[in-house]
C-alpha cells in the first residue's frame, strides 16, 4: 500500500504544480508595463514553455526599468525556468536568494514551494521538511492568494510524503477555506484525496473522489482530473473489479495521451497491465507492461516500473518460461529495494527534522529557565547575595553531576548492549544473538503466514587463506565478505556470524525463488571482489545453502537443518555455488 501511495503521491505532486498555472493568455508583445508582461509570461510557463523562455530573454535583452519587487519576480521566473529545464543548481541558487533576501512574504512563499519541489525531485528530503517547518510560521503573513495556495499545497504534499496524512488533510482544508468565489477547489481536493489514499480510507466509490473529479473537469484541469480517474481505476483493480477499472482507463486514455503528462501515461499503462493480469489476459498484460517499461530509461527507479516488472514476471511464470521470469523477478526486486530505501529515507528525514526541532525547543526552554534563575538570583541578592549565590552554585553542581551520571550510565548501557549482540570482528550479530533473533522472527512470520528464506554461507577453503597469508589477511577477507553481503541485503534482513567463516541470513518476506536470487547475487559479488592487502590479492568464494519456509516450515531446527543440507550439497558439488531445499536445483558459478 505504501508503495502504491508513493507512486500516486508523486504523480499528484507534480500534477498539482502543473495544473495550478494553466490559464489562457495572449502572445507577448513589446514591454510597455513590466508587471503585465511578467504576468503574461508566468501564465504560459507550462503551457508554452518555448514562448515563455523567449519572453524572459526579451526582458533581459531590453532591461526595462524595474522596481525591486519586479526584479525579484523576474529572478523567480528565471529560477522556475532553470528548474523546468533540469538546471537544478542554478534554480536552487535563485530560489534561496529570494527566500533569504527578497523580504517579500508572497515571493518567499512562492520560492519556498518551488524549492520544496526541487529538493523532493533530487531526494533531499531532510531539506524539504526543514523548509516545511520554516514555512508554517510564514503563512499568516502571506496575503497573495496564489502564493499562499502554492505554499499550502506543498505543505500538504510534504506531509503526505512524510506519512502524516492527517496533517496533509488540514492543509488541504486551509486551501479550500481561502478560495474566493469562482476559484477552483481542484487542487485542494486532490491533495485531500492523496492523504485519504495514504490513510487507506479511499474506496473506489468514495463521494469525495467523485466530487474531486467533477471539480477538476468543471474547471478544465485535465491533468488533475486524469490523475484522479487513474486513482479510482487503481482502487477498482485493488478491490477485485478489474473490468470496471479497465473501462475507466479506456475512458480517459485519449485525454492522457493528448496531454502527454509522463506520470499519467506511466500510470495508465501500469494500471492497465495490472487489470489485464487480474483478468487472466496475459498477452494484453504483457503488452501493457512492456509499454510501461519503454517509457523509462536504463537505470530509472520508479514504482510504475516496479509494477510492470512484477506483471511481466507473473506472465512469464504462468507460461513456465522460468529463465525469463527469473530475469524479470530480479529487475522487480531491484526496483522494490530501491523504492523501499527511498521511502525509508523520507521517513528518516522527517523524523530527523522533528528531533532537531525538539532539541531546539529544549534549548529554548533551557535558556528561559536560566533566565528565570537569573531573575531569582537578582531578587535574592537584595536580601542575601552571598547565600543566594552559594545555593545556586550548589544546585548547578548537583544538576550537572546528575546529568553526567545519567549520560555515563546511558552510554554504558548502550555499549554493553552492543557488545552483547555484535561479533567483535565483523560487526554483525554474534551466534547467540543471531539465533535468538532468528527464532523470534520465525515465530512472528509464522503467526502472520509470511514467507521467509534462511541462507547459510560458508567461505570456501578459508583455512587455506589463513595458513597461506596469515590470520590478519584472513580477518580482512571476513570483513570484506561481511560488507559484500550487507550491500545485497535489505534493512529488514537479519545477518549474523555463526562462527569462523560461516554466516547466517534470514530474508523475511522472500519466497524461495527470490531468496535464491539474493543468495546468488551475494555469491557472485564475493567472487568478483578479491581482497588486496599488503600487496597480496586474495581470491575467495562462498558456498551457500538456502531453505525456505514454504518447504521447510518455520521450526528453527528444521529449517536450519535443511539449509545446512543444502550448504553441504553446495560444498560437495564443487563449492562456489548456491543450493536450495526445493526442486533439487541450485545456481552454479563456473
N, C-alpha and C positions, 0 to 999 in steps of 0.2 A: 504493500500500500504506500509506504514512504517513497519507494522508487517511482511509483506512478505519480505521486504528488509532485516530486521534483520535476518530472517530465512536464506536467501541465503548469506547474508554478512558473517555470522558466518561460514557457510559451505565453502565459498570461502576462508575465512581467514585461517581456519585450513587446507584446501586442498592445498592452496598455499605453506604453510610451509612444508607439507608432500611431495609435488611434487618436491620441489626445489632440493632435495638431492638424488633422486632416480637414481643411476648410478651403472653399474655392477662393481664388484670388486672380486679379488681372495681372498681365505681364508687367514687369518692372519697366519704369520709364526713367527719364532724367531725374536726378536728385534735386527736388525743389524743397522737400521737407524731410529731414533726416529720420525723424520718428516714424513717419508714414512709410518711408522707403524700407526701414528695418522691419516694420510690421509686415509689409508685403513679402519681404524675403523670408521672414520666420514662418509665415503661413504656408509656403511651398517647400519648406526644407525637406520634408519627407515624401511629398507627392511629386516634386520635380527637382531633384537634387542638383542636376546639371545647371538648371536656371538659377537655383539658389547660390551655387558656387560662383556663377558669373556675376550675380548681383553683389556678392561680397568683394569680388575682385574690383568691381566698379567703384565701390565705396573707398577701397584702399587706394585706387588709382587717382580718384578725384580729390580725396581728402577734404571734404567739405567741413566747415566749422561745426564743432560738436560740443555739447555740454558734457560734464563729467559722467552723468548717467547714461548718455548716448554712447560714450566711449566704452563704458562697462558693458552696455548692451551688445556692442559690436564685438567686444572681447569674448562674451558668452557665445555668440553665434560662431565665431572663429573656432572656439573650443568644441562646440557641438559638431561642426563640420569635420574637424580633426578626428573626433571620436567616431563619426559615421564612416569615415574612410579608413579606420583602423590605425590611425596615428595616436596611440594611446598616451605615450609620454607627453607629447605636445598638448593633447587635450587635458590631461591631468594638471599640467603646469598652469594652464589658463584658468581652469575651474578653481584651483586652490588660490590663485591670485585674487579672483573675485571674492571668494569666501573670506580671505584674510584682510583684504584692503579696500573693497568697494564701500563698505559701511551702509549699504542699502539692503534692508531686510528682504525685499522682493527678489533682488538679484542674488542674494546669498541663498535664499530658498531654492531658486531655480538651479543654481550651481551645485548645491548640496544634492538635490535629486539626481542631476546628471552624473555627478561624481560617484554616488552610490551605485548607479547602474554600471558605470565603467569599472569600478572596483569589483563588483559582482562578476562581470564578464571575465575579468582576469583572476578570479578565485581568491581575491584578497579580502576574505570575509571578516577578519577581525577589524580591518579599517572600515568596512561597511557598517558594522554595528557600532563602532566608535562614533562615526558621523551621525548615525541614527540617534544615539543618546545626546549628541550635541545639538541636533536639530529640534528635539522636542521642546526645550525652553524657548526656542525662537518662534514657535507657532503663533503665540498671541500677538507678536509684533508684525506678522506678515499680513498685510491688508490686500495685496494684489490677489484676486481670486484665482488667476491662472497659476501663479507661483505657489499659492497655498495648496491648491489642488494637487499640483505636481509633487510637493513635499509630502503631503498626506498619503498620496498613492505609493511613494517609495517607502514610507514608514510601514504602511500596511504590508507591502510586498516583503520587506525585510523581516517582519515578524512572522510571516508565513514561512519564509525560508528558514528562520531560526527554530521553527517547531512550536510557536506560540500563537495559534490561530485565534484564540480568544482576544488577544490584544489587536491582531490584524483586523478583526471584525469591528472593534471600537474605532479604529482609524477610518475604516470604510464608512461607518455611521457618521463620523465627523465630516467627511467629504460630502455626504448626502445632505447633511444639515446646512452646509454652506451654499448649496445650489440656489441660484437665482431663478425666478420664473422663466421657463423655456430652456434652461440648461439641461443637458443630457445626464441622466443618472447612470449611464452605461459603465463608466469607469469604476465608480464606487461599488456598483453591484457586481462587477466582475471580480474585484478584489475580495468582496464578501464570499462569492462562490468559491474562489481559491481557498479561502480559510475554511469554509464548510467542508470542502473536499478533504482537507488535512484532518478535520475532526471526524471523518468517516460519517458525516451527517448529511450526505447529499445523495438521496436516491434519484433514479432517473426521472421519476415523475414529480420531483420537487417543484412546488409552485414558484419558489424563488428563482430556480433555474429558468423556468418558462418565462417569468416576468423579466429577467435579465436579458434573455434572448430577444424578447419583444421590444425592450427599451433600446437595445443596440440597433435592431433593424429599423425602428422608428426614426432614429437619428442618422441612419445611413452609415453606421460604423461597421463596415463589412468585416474588417479584421477581427474585431471582438466578437461579433455575432457568430462568425465561423468557429472561433476557438471555443465558444460556449457550446455550440452544437457538437463539436468534437468531444467535449467533455461529457455531454449527455450520451453520445454514442458509446463512449468508453464505459460509462456506468451500465448501459444496457448490456454490453458484452460481458461485463463483470457479473451482472445479475443473471446470466444464463439466457439472455434474449438476443443472440447474435443476429438473427434475421431482422429484428426491429432496428438494431444498431446499424446493420448494413444498409437498410433502407434510408436511414437518416444520413449516413455518409454519402450515399448517392445523391441526395437532395442538395447537398452543399458542395459537392466535388467541383462543379463547374465554377462556382464563385471562388473557391480556394485556388484553383489553377489560374484563374484570371488575375487575382490579386498577386499571386506569386510569393506570398509570405512563406519563408523557408520552414519555420516551425510548424505552421499549419499543414504544409504539404507532407512533412515527415510524419506528423500525427495522423493525417488522413491515410497514408499508405500503411503505417504500422498498425493502426486500429483495424483497418480493413483486413490485414493479414491475420490478426487475432480472431476476427469474426469468422473468416473462412475456415480457420483451423478448428474452431469450435463446431462448425457445421460439417466437418469432415470433407471439405472441398480442398483437398491437399494441393492440387495443381494450382488453383487460384491463390491459395495461401502462399505457396512458394513464389508465385509471380509477384504478389504484393510485397512480400518480404524482400525479394531481390530489388524491387523498385525503391524500397526504403534504403537499402544498403547503397544503391547507386547515387543517392543524394549526398553521401558523405565522402570525405577524403580519407586516405590511409592515415591511421593514427588518431582519428577523431574518437572522442569518448562521448557517448550520448545514450540516454535511456531508450529513445526510439530505435537506435541502432542495436542496443542490447535486446529489445523485444523482437526485432527482426531476426537476429541470430538464433534466438530461442525457438521461434516458429520454424526456421529452416532446420534446426536440429530435430524438432519433433517430426517434421515431414519426412526427413531422411531416415529417421529411426523407424517410422511406420513402414517405410519402403524397404527396410532391412539393408540399407546401404550404410553399413556400420562405419566404414572408414571416413566417408564424407560427413556422417552425423557427428563423429568424434571431433573432426576438424571444426565444424560449426559450434560444437559444445565448448571447445577451447576458446573460441572467439567470444562466445556468450559469457563464459566465466571471467574472461579478462575484462569485458565491459562491466560486468556486475561488480567485480572487485574495485575497479577504479571509481565507479559511481558511489559505492559504499564509502570509499575513502573520502570522496568529495562531500558526502553527507556528514560524515564524521568531522571533517574539517570545519564545516559550517556550524555544527553544534558546539564543537570545542571553542571556536572563535567567539560565539555568542556568550558562552559561559565565562570565557576569559575576560571579555569586556565587562560582564556583570560583576565578576570578582574584583576587577580593578576599580570599578565604581564603588563597590562595597568598601574596599580598602581606603579609597579617598574619603568616603563618608566617615569611616572610623577615624581617620586622621583629622577631619574637621571637628568631630566630636571631641577628640583628644585636645585639640587646640582650644575649643570652647571650654573644656573642663579646666585646662591650665589657666585660662583667663579668669575663670571663676575663683580658682585657688589664689590667683594673684590679688584679686579684689578683696578676698577674705583676709589675706595677709596684710594688706594695707589698712584694713579696718582694725585688725588686732594690734597693729603697730602703734596705733594711738594709745592703746591701753597697756600692752605688754609686748613690745617689739622683740626683745630678746627671747622671751618664752615662745612666742608665736613662730619665730624663725626656727627654733630648735625642733618644735613639733613637726613643722613642715619638712625639715630635713630628715627627721626620723621616718616620717610617713613615706617620703620618696624612696629612701633606702629600703624600707620594708617592701614596698611595691616592686622595686627593681629586683630585690632578692627573690621574691615570689615568682616574678616573671622569668627571671633567669633559671630558676629551678624548674618551672614548667617547660621552658624551651629545651633544657637539657634532658628532662625526662621524656619529652616527646621525641627528641632526636634518638635517644637510646632505644625507645620502643620501636621506632621505625627501622633502626639499624638491626636490632635483634630479629625483627620480623623478616627483614630482607635476607639476613644471613641464614635464618632457619629454613627458608624456602628456595634459595638460589644455589646453583652449582658455582663453586668459587672460581673455576677456570672459565667457563663459557657464559655464565650469567643467566642461563635458562633454569627452569625448575630442576631441583635435585630429585633423586629417585623417590624418596619418601613423599615429598610434597606432590610430585607429579602423579604418583599412584593414588594418593588421597583425592586430588582434584579429578583424576580420571574416573574414579569410582563414583564420586558425587555427580559429575557431569553426565555420565552414562545413565544414572538413576533419573536425573531430570529429563534427559532426552527420551527415556522410555515412557515417562509419565505423559509427555506431550506427543508421543508417537513421531518423533523427529529422527530422521536417519542420521547416521554418522559413520565415519571410517577411522580405524586405528591403523597408523603407519608405524612400523618398526624398521629402523635404519641402522645398518652396521657398516662401518668403513672397512673396505677390503684391504687385507694384508697390512693392517695398521702396525702390528708388532714389527714387521719388516721395516717400516718407516722409522720407528723408534730405534731399532737395532742398527740401522744404516746411518741415520742422521743425528740421532740423539733425541732425548726427551724434550728439549727446548723446541726443536723444529716440530716434533710430534704435537706439542701443545699448540703451536701456531696452526697446524693443519686442523686440529679440533676446533679452534676459534674460527678459522675460515669456513669450515663445514657448517658450523652453527650460524654464522652470518648469512651464508648462502641459503640455508633453509628458511631463515626469517624473511628473506626477500621474496620468497614464494608463498608465504603464509598470510592469512588474514588476522586482524586484531582478535577475533573470537577464537582462533585456534589455540590449543594447549600444547606446549612444547617443553620437553624435559629430557635430561640426560639420565639414562638408566644405569650407566656405569661404563668405565673405559671408553670404547669407541662406539657404544650403542646408544641410540636416541629413540625416543617415542614421541609421536604426534597424534593428537585427536583432532579430527576435522568435523565439527558439528555441522549439521545441515547438509552434508555431502552424501550423494548416492555413490554406489560403488564405482561407476564409470568416472565420476568427477574426481573421486579420491585417487583413482588410477592415473588420471591426467596430471594431478598435482604432484603425486609421487614421482612420476617420470620426469616432470619439469625439474624437480629437485635433483634427481639423479643426473640429468643432462647438464644442469648448471654446475654441479660439482666436477663432472668430467671435463667441462670446458674452462675451468678456472683453476689452474695449478697454483701452488703456493711458492713464492720466491722469497727465501730467507737466507741472508748471509751468502749470497751467490749461488745457493742451491735452488734448483727448480724441482719441486716435488709434485709429481702427478699423483692424484688419488681418485678413488671412485667409491661407490657405495652400492651395496645390495639391499633391496627394500622389499618388505612384505606388507601387504595391505589386506585388512579384513574389514568387512562392512557389517553393520547391524542387521541388514536385510538377510544376510546368510547366517551370520554367527550369533545373532541376538545381542542383548545388552549386558549379559553377565560378564563381569570383568575377567574372570579366569578363562571363560570360554573364548571370548573374542581375542584375548591376548594369546591363548594357545594357538588359535587359527592364524593370527598374524605371525607368530613365531614359526609355524609350519611353513607359511608362505615365504618367510625370510630364509628358512633352511633350504627350500627348493631353489630360491634365487642363488644361494651360495653354491649348492650342489650342481647347478646347471652352468656354472662358469663365472658367477659374480657379475657385478656391474649391470644389474638388471632389476626389474620390478616384477614380482609375482603376487597373485591375489588369491583369495579364498573362494572365488566364483569363476565358473566356466573353464577352470584349469588353464587360463591363459595369462600371459604377462607381457609387459613391454620390455624388449631386449635391446641393449646397446651393443653395437658391433665394436 
